[in-house]
Amino acid sequence: MTLISTIVRKALATGYLTVEAEELLRQQLQMTKYGLEDFDAFITLQTEVMEGRVRHQALELLRSSRCSATA
């Protein structure tokens, strides 16, 4: 199992994608060659985030900062 799949499995298990995990994913996707298992895992993660089953910390922080700015 590669780092990409490991990060995705943790996010799916916890229901939460941290900023740190997202940055690691970005680095791995840009700097390494990855196989079909990693690609499928990443697509699954994207689907879970879009459908609301995995929360995305970066989006929550962005929404929070926007709410604070308008208050």
mmCIF file of the C-alpha atoms, coordinates in Angstrom:
data_MODEL
# 
_entry.id   MODEL 
# 
loop_
_atom_site.group_PDB 
_atom_site.id 
_atom_site.type_symbol 
_atom_site.label_atom_id 
_atom_site.label_alt_id 
_atom_site.label_comp_id 
_atom_site.label_asym_id 
_atom_site.label_entity_id 
_atom_site.label_seq_id 
_atom_site.pdbx_PDB_ins_code 
_atom_site.Cartn_x 
_atom_site.Cartn_y 
_atom_site.Cartn_z 
_atom_site.occupancy 
_atom_site.B_iso_or_equiv 
_atom_site.pdbx_formal_charge 
_atom_site.auth_seq_id 
_atom_site.auth_comp_id 
_atom_site.auth_asym_id 
_atom_site.auth_atom_id 
_atom_site.pdbx_PDB_model_num 
ATOM 1  C CA . MET A 1 1  ? 0.000   0.000  0.000   1.00 0.00 ? 1  MET A CA 1 
ATOM 2  C CA . THR A 1 2  ? 1.368   3.398  -0.956  1.00 0.00 ? 2  THR A CA 1 
ATOM 3  C CA . LEU A 1 3  ? 1.174   6.675  0.901   1.00 0.00 ? 3  LEU A CA 1 
ATOM 4  C CA . ILE A 1 4  ? -1.683  7.917  -1.305  1.00 0.00 ? 4  ILE A CA 1 
ATOM 5  C CA . SER A 1 5  ? -3.844  4.893  -0.518  1.00 0.00 ? 5  SER A CA 1 
ATOM 6  C CA . THR A 1 6  ? -2.919  5.109  3.161   1.00 0.00 ? 6  THR A CA 1 
ATOM 7  C CA . ILE A 1 7  ? -3.948  8.767  3.388   1.00 0.00 ? 7  ILE A CA 1 
ATOM 8  C CA . VAL A 1 8  ? -7.201  8.073  1.574   1.00 0.00 ? 8  VAL A CA 1 
ATOM 9  C CA . ARG A 1 9  ? -8.039  5.065  3.765   1.00 0.00 ? 9  ARG A CA 1 
ATOM 10 C CA . LYS A 1 10 ? -7.487  7.132  6.906   1.00 0.00 ? 10 LYS A CA 1 
ATOM 11 C CA . ALA A 1 11 ? -9.700  9.951  5.622   1.00 0.00 ? 11 ALA A CA 1 
ATOM 12 C CA . LEU A 1 12 ? -12.434 7.485  4.683   1.00 0.00 ? 12 LEU A CA 1 
ATOM 13 C CA . ALA A 1 13 ? -12.176 5.747  8.070   1.00 0.00 ? 13 ALA A CA 1 
ATOM 14 C CA . THR A 1 14 ? -12.322 8.975  10.068  1.00 0.00 ? 14 THR A CA 1 
ATOM 15 C CA . GLY A 1 15 ? -14.658 10.868 7.756   1.00 0.00 ? 15 GLY A CA 1 
ATOM 16 C CA . TYR A 1 16 ? -12.267 13.805 7.787   1.00 0.00 ? 16 TYR A CA 1 
ATOM 17 C CA . LEU A 1 17 ? -9.553  15.064 5.428   1.00 0.00 ? 17 LEU A CA 1 
ATOM 18 C CA . THR A 1 18 ? -7.103  17.309 7.254   1.00 0.00 ? 18 THR A CA 1 
ATOM 19 C CA . VAL A 1 19 ? -5.168  20.142 5.656   1.00 0.00 ? 19 VAL A CA 1 
ATOM 20 C CA . GLU A 1 20 ? -1.954  18.226 6.319   1.00 0.00 ? 20 GLU A CA 1 
ATOM 21 C CA . ALA A 1 21 ? -3.261  15.068 4.653   1.00 0.00 ? 21 ALA A CA 1 
ATOM 22 C CA . GLU A 1 22 ? -4.472  17.099 1.689   1.00 0.00 ? 22 GLU A CA 1 
ATOM 23 C CA . GLU A 1 23 ? -1.028  18.651 1.276   1.00 0.00 ? 23 GLU A CA 1 
ATOM 24 C CA . LEU A 1 24 ? 0.621   15.215 1.434   1.00 0.00 ? 24 LEU A CA 1 
ATOM 25 C CA . LEU A 1 25 ? -1.798  13.958 -1.221  1.00 0.00 ? 25 LEU A CA 1 
ATOM 26 C CA . ARG A 1 26 ? -1.024  16.941 -3.423  1.00 0.00 ? 26 ARG A CA 1 
ATOM 27 C CA . GLN A 1 27 ? 2.717   16.330 -3.101  1.00 0.00 ? 27 GLN A CA 1 
ATOM 28 C CA . GLN A 1 28 ? 2.389   12.619 -3.807  1.00 0.00 ? 28 GLN A CA 1 
ATOM 29 C CA . LEU A 1 29 ? 0.167   13.151 -6.824  1.00 0.00 ? 29 LEU A CA 1 
ATOM 30 C CA . GLN A 1 30 ? 2.542   15.721 -8.303  1.00 0.00 ? 30 GLN A CA 1 
ATOM 31 C CA . MET A 1 31 ? 5.893   14.145 -7.503  1.00 0.00 ? 31 MET A CA 1 
ATOM 32 C CA . THR A 1 32 ? 5.446   10.404 -7.780  1.00 0.00 ? 32 THR A CA 1 
ATOM 33 C CA . LYS A 1 33 ? 4.226   7.879  -10.262 1.00 0.00 ? 33 LYS A CA 1 
ATOM 34 C CA . TYR A 1 34 ? 1.216   6.129  -8.902  1.00 0.00 ? 34 TYR A CA 1 
ATOM 35 C CA . GLY A 1 35 ? -0.799  3.141  -9.984  1.00 0.00 ? 35 GLY A CA 1 
ATOM 36 C CA . LEU A 1 36 ? -4.425  2.399  -10.600 1.00 0.00 ? 36 LEU A CA 1 
ATOM 37 C CA . GLU A 1 37 ? -5.045  1.549  -6.921  1.00 0.00 ? 37 GLU A CA 1 
ATOM 38 C CA . ASP A 1 38 ? -3.934  5.038  -5.869  1.00 0.00 ? 38 ASP A CA 1 
ATOM 39 C CA . PHE A 1 39 ? -5.881  6.710  -8.662  1.00 0.00 ? 39 PHE A CA 1 
ATOM 40 C CA . ASP A 1 40 ? -9.037  4.807  -7.727  1.00 0.00 ? 40 ASP A CA 1 
ATOM 41 C CA . ALA A 1 41 ? -8.525  5.633  -4.042  1.00 0.00 ? 41 ALA A CA 1 
ATOM 42 C CA . PHE A 1 42 ? -8.139  9.327  -4.839  1.00 0.00 ? 42 PHE A CA 1 
ATOM 43 C CA . ILE A 1 43 ? -11.281 9.354  -7.007  1.00 0.00 ? 43 ILE A CA 1 
ATOM 44 C CA . THR A 1 44 ? -13.191 7.598  -4.228  1.00 0.00 ? 44 THR A CA 1 
ATOM 45 C CA . LEU A 1 45 ? -12.020 10.229 -1.753  1.00 0.00 ? 45 LEU A CA 1 
ATOM 46 C CA . GLN A 1 46 ? -13.101 13.039 -4.067  1.00 0.00 ? 46 GLN A CA 1 
ATOM 47 C CA . THR A 1 47 ? -16.532 11.467 -4.443  1.00 0.00 ? 47 THR A CA 1 
ATOM 48 C CA . GLU A 1 48 ? -16.928 11.016 -0.691  1.00 0.00 ? 48 GLU A CA 1 
ATOM 49 C CA . VAL A 1 49 ? -15.983 14.655 -0.074  1.00 0.00 ? 49 VAL A CA 1 
ATOM 50 C CA . MET A 1 50 ? -18.364 15.929 -2.764  1.00 0.00 ? 50 MET A CA 1 
ATOM 51 C CA . GLU A 1 51 ? -21.202 13.831 -1.374  1.00 0.00 ? 51 GLU A CA 1 
ATOM 52 C CA . GLY A 1 52 ? -20.535 15.027 2.170   1.00 0.00 ? 52 GLY A CA 1 
ATOM 53 C CA . ARG A 1 53 ? -19.463 11.726 3.707   1.00 0.00 ? 53 ARG A CA 1 
ATOM 54 C CA . VAL A 1 54 ? -15.924 12.992 4.297   1.00 0.00 ? 54 VAL A CA 1 
ATOM 55 C CA . ARG A 1 55 ? -15.489 16.463 5.752   1.00 0.00 ? 55 ARG A CA 1 
ATOM 56 C CA . HIS A 1 56 ? -12.806 18.657 4.227   1.00 0.00 ? 56 HIS A CA 1 
ATOM 57 C CA . GLN A 1 57 ? -10.918 20.695 6.832   1.00 0.00 ? 57 GLN A CA 1 
ATOM 58 C CA . ALA A 1 58 ? -9.678  23.295 4.339   1.00 0.00 ? 58 ALA A CA 1 
ATOM 59 C CA . LEU A 1 59 ? -13.244 24.094 3.266   1.00 0.00 ? 59 LEU A CA 1 
ATOM 60 C CA . GLU A 1 60 ? -14.399 24.293 6.870   1.00 0.00 ? 60 GLU A CA 1 
ATOM 61 C CA . LEU A 1 61 ? -11.589 26.713 7.678   1.00 0.00 ? 61 LEU A CA 1 
ATOM 62 C CA . LEU A 1 62 ? -12.425 28.814 4.633   1.00 0.00 ? 62 LEU A CA 1 
ATOM 63 C CA . ARG A 1 63 ? -16.113 28.981 5.571   1.00 0.00 ? 63 ARG A CA 1 
ATOM 64 C CA . SER A 1 64 ? -15.199 29.806 9.152   1.00 0.00 ? 64 SER A CA 1 
ATOM 65 C CA . SER A 1 65 ? -12.911 32.661 8.124   1.00 0.00 ? 65 SER A CA 1 
ATOM 66 C CA . ARG A 1 66 ? -15.585 34.073 5.795   1.00 0.00 ? 66 ARG A CA 1 
ATOM 67 C CA . CYS A 1 67 ? -18.145 34.010 8.606   1.00 0.00 ? 67 CYS A CA 1 
ATOM 68 C CA . SER A 1 68 ? -15.708 35.738 10.941  1.00 0.00 ? 68 SER A CA 1 
ATOM 69 C CA . ALA A 1 69 ? -14.963 38.421 8.361   1.00 0.00 ? 69 ALA A CA 1 
ATOM 70 C CA . THR A 1 70 ? -18.620 39.275 7.864   1.00 0.00 ? 70 THR A CA 1 
ATOM 71 C CA . ALA A 1 71 ? -19.444 39.356 11.580  1.00 0.00 ? 71 ALA A CA 1 
# 
